[in-house]
Amino acid sequence: MDNRSSGAALRGHISSSFDRRLWAAANKNGVPASLVHAHEVLGLERGEQLAFETVMCDGNLVDMLFGQDSGFAALTNGASSLVRISDDDGDFVVASWATAHPGVFHISGSVPTSDRRWARVNRSISRAPDVMRCFLNEDKFRRLARKLDSIGRPEVVRMAAWRQSDASSLNRGWPVKADSFRYTPDDVFDLANLEGASVRSLTVSVESDLLCHLRRTSGATFYSGQFRPFAANILDAFAAYAAERLDLLSNRQRAVDRPLGLPLTINLAEDVFSTAGDTERLRRLMEDTQLTSVAVLHENPYLHLMIADHADGSTFDVVVTSPVAIDIYPSFRSSASSLARLVQRIGEHFSAETIEESLPRQRVSLEDLVGAG
């Protein structure tokens, strides 16, 4: 077990009872080997919750997020780590747990995601160039919610969605009904689709066995109930989906000695780029992205952007020739983490239906493009 600490990092008081129990147990017996084992040993007291983010990276996740020289106390056992973060509102503990998939980790904490301190964790994830989030396709998010059927009958308590047409939020809540069931996750996805919206998060109750919150960007919060089924059905699914995405994004850079490969295609649920002017939304999105430079190679009737990521020097060609798809061609220097950031940014903003390697298509001629404009 590797322990590192500083006197300054240990002067504060850990505000959460769960974090105090976890930190004390890890100091005494070592960091628990798994997330499920940690929960079974420590349990959750009334009112406590656990927030999770599933991320992809190659290396020491804790060091990537907080740095070796942060001064925060850390405890490590193999691929599982705890970091005690000092804060004016009370120290808190962030845990990193390896999953069954290489390069995929769960980050957990007992601080609510609405707390300012958890925002520090999210900022650390966003700023770490080699740590990747996974924005689930519409189909994958729906399939993940369906996994709750194996525990019991799921009912949606609250939903948050995003309406692409006018960039507005859609929020709905359903109170407990004594004489009938509330909507299932499938019902809510269908209702959102009818209103032209894409579901971003769900709070779901599964009879008396589970209350949890699911976020489309590979995150969840466990409020109460049976933790092991939650971990097996939700957290394991997030890890599997992230592993699929990591495989899709890896080793896609061009090489001199092989032909240009098929692009990654972000498929959209509706006609977003129906006119030449609509593509300006994508160009503005890329120009507003930090640490990114954009060169417009062609703008009408189709869009062709060259994107440079200053975080690691990766470059990509982003091309729009269809109302419902965005193609991304990695260049000779294109890292998986940079590609993930690009796909994540576009996929979230335009409510991606799927993100996949493109199927071979009939070549589009210049005459076709000019005629389409």
Beta strands, then each sheet from edge to edge (+ up, - down):
strand 1: 2-4
strand 2: 50-56
strand 3: 73-77
strand 4: 80-85
strand 5: 92-98
strand 6: 104-109
strand 7: 154-163
strand 8: 168-173
strand 9: 197-206
strand 10: 210-215
strand 11: 219-225
strand 12: 264-268
strand 13: 292-298
strand 14: 303-309
strand 15: 314-322
strand 16: 325-330
strand 17: 352-357
sheet 1: 1+ 3- 4+ 5- 6+ 2- 11+ 10- 9+ 7- 8+
sheet 2: 13+ 14- 15+ 16- 12+ 17-
end
